[in-house]
Amino acid sequence: MATHDSRTLQRWRAIFAEHRRSGLTIVDFCQARMINKSGFFRWRNILEPLDHPEPKPSFVPMRVVPEAVAVVEVILPSGIQLRVPLGADAAQVARLANALGATSC
């Protein structure tokens, strides 16, 4: 991840706060302040993850049942191994895998 000068970050945070208070559209705000619209969007995309990071996945409720049917073992990129009954609902397995940190299932 690139590092940015703290003064530049603060300047853009102030610009975004001013935009929110203005009630203007981004286009009108940028035009009135003589700010490059693409720069506005670029810095918004830089600051958004810094100021509002995505929450880490949390634990999901699960029920452990005795192994009475054939299972398939799913090994996630993180190394976590899931043993899933062959008849398991694919959408539920995908949600569980995503909650455990898999990028795709």
C-alpha positions as CSV (number, residue, x, y, z in Angstrom):
1,M,0.0,0.0,0.0
2,A,1.3,3.4,-0.9
3,T,2.1,5.9,1.8
4,H,0.9,9.5,1.5
5,D,2.0,12.7,3.1
6,S,-0.1,13.4,6.2
7,R,-0.6,17.0,5.3
8,T,-2.0,16.0,1.9
9,L,-4.4,13.4,3.6
10,Q,-5.6,16.1,6.0
11,R,-6.1,18.6,3.2
12,W,-8.3,16.1,1.3
13,R,-10.2,15.1,4.4
14,A,-11.0,18.8,4.9
15,I,-12.1,19.1,1.2
16,F,-14.4,16.1,1.6
17,A,-15.9,17.6,4.9
18,E,-16.4,20.9,3.1
19,H,-18.2,19.1,0.2
20,R,-20.5,17.2,2.6
21,R,-21.4,20.5,4.3
22,S,-21.9,22.3,1.0
23,G,-24.9,20.3,-0.2
24,L,-23.5,20.6,-3.7
25,T,-23.1,17.7,-6.2
26,I,-19.5,16.6,-6.7
27,V,-19.4,18.2,-10.1
28,D,-20.7,21.5,-8.9
29,F,-18.4,21.5,-5.8
30,C,-15.3,20.7,-7.9
31,Q,-16.2,23.4,-10.4
32,A,-16.8,26.0,-7.8
33,R,-13.5,25.2,-5.9
34,M,-11.6,24.6,-9.2
35,I,-10.7,21.0,-8.1
36,N,-10.1,18.4,-10.7
37,K,-13.0,16.0,-10.6
38,S,-10.9,12.9,-11.3
39,G,-8.5,14.0,-8.4
40,F,-11.5,14.3,-6.1
41,F,-12.6,10.7,-6.9
42,R,-9.0,9.4,-6.7
43,W,-8.5,10.8,-3.3
44,R,-11.9,9.7,-2.1
45,N,-10.9,6.1,-3.2
46,I,-7.6,6.4,-1.3
47,L,-9.1,7.8,1.9
48,E,-12.3,5.6,2.1
49,P,-10.4,2.4,3.1
50,L,-8.1,4.3,5.4
51,D,-10.9,6.1,7.2
52,H,-13.5,3.2,7.1
53,P,-11.7,-0.1,6.8
54,E,-13.8,-3.1,6.1
55,P,-14.5,-5.2,9.2
56,K,-12.8,-8.5,9.5
57,P,-15.1,-11.5,9.2
58,S,-16.5,-12.7,12.5
59,F,-17.4,-16.1,13.7
60,V,-20.6,-17.6,12.3
61,P,-22.8,-19.9,14.2
62,M,-22.4,-23.6,13.3
63,R,-23.6,-26.9,14.5
64,V,-21.4,-29.9,14.7
65,V,-23.1,-33.2,13.9
66,P,-21.7,-36.7,13.9
67,E,-20.4,-37.8,10.6
68,A,-23.1,-40.1,9.3
69,V,-22.8,-39.4,5.5
70,A,-20.1,-39.1,3.0
71,V,-18.2,-35.9,3.2
72,V,-16.0,-33.7,1.0
73,E,-13.0,-31.9,2.4
74,V,-12.6,-28.3,1.3
75,I,-9.2,-26.7,2.0
76,L,-9.3,-22.9,2.0
77,P,-6.3,-20.8,0.8
78,S,-5.8,-19.9,4.5
79,G,-5.2,-23.6,5.3
80,I,-8.5,-24.0,7.1
81,Q,-10.1,-27.4,6.3
82,L,-13.8,-27.9,6.1
83,R,-15.5,-31.3,6.0
84,V,-18.8,-30.8,4.3
85,P,-21.5,-33.5,3.7
86,L,-21.9,-34.2,0.0
87,G,-25.5,-33.0,0.1
88,A,-24.7,-29.7,1.8
89,D,-26.2,-26.5,0.3
90,A,-23.5,-24.9,-1.9
91,A,-24.7,-21.4,-1.0
92,Q,-24.3,-22.0,2.7
93,V,-20.9,-23.6,2.2
94,A,-19.8,-20.6,0.1
95,R,-21.0,-18.2,2.9
96,L,-19.1,-20.2,5.5
97,A,-16.0,-20.2,3.4
98,N,-16.3,-16.4,2.8
99,A,-16.8,-15.8,6.5
100,L,-13.6,-17.8,7.2
101,G,-11.6,-15.6,4.8
102,A,-11.7,-17.4,1.5
103,T,-11.8,-15.0,-1.5
104,S,-13.8,-17.3,-3.7
105,C,-15.2,-20.8,-3.4
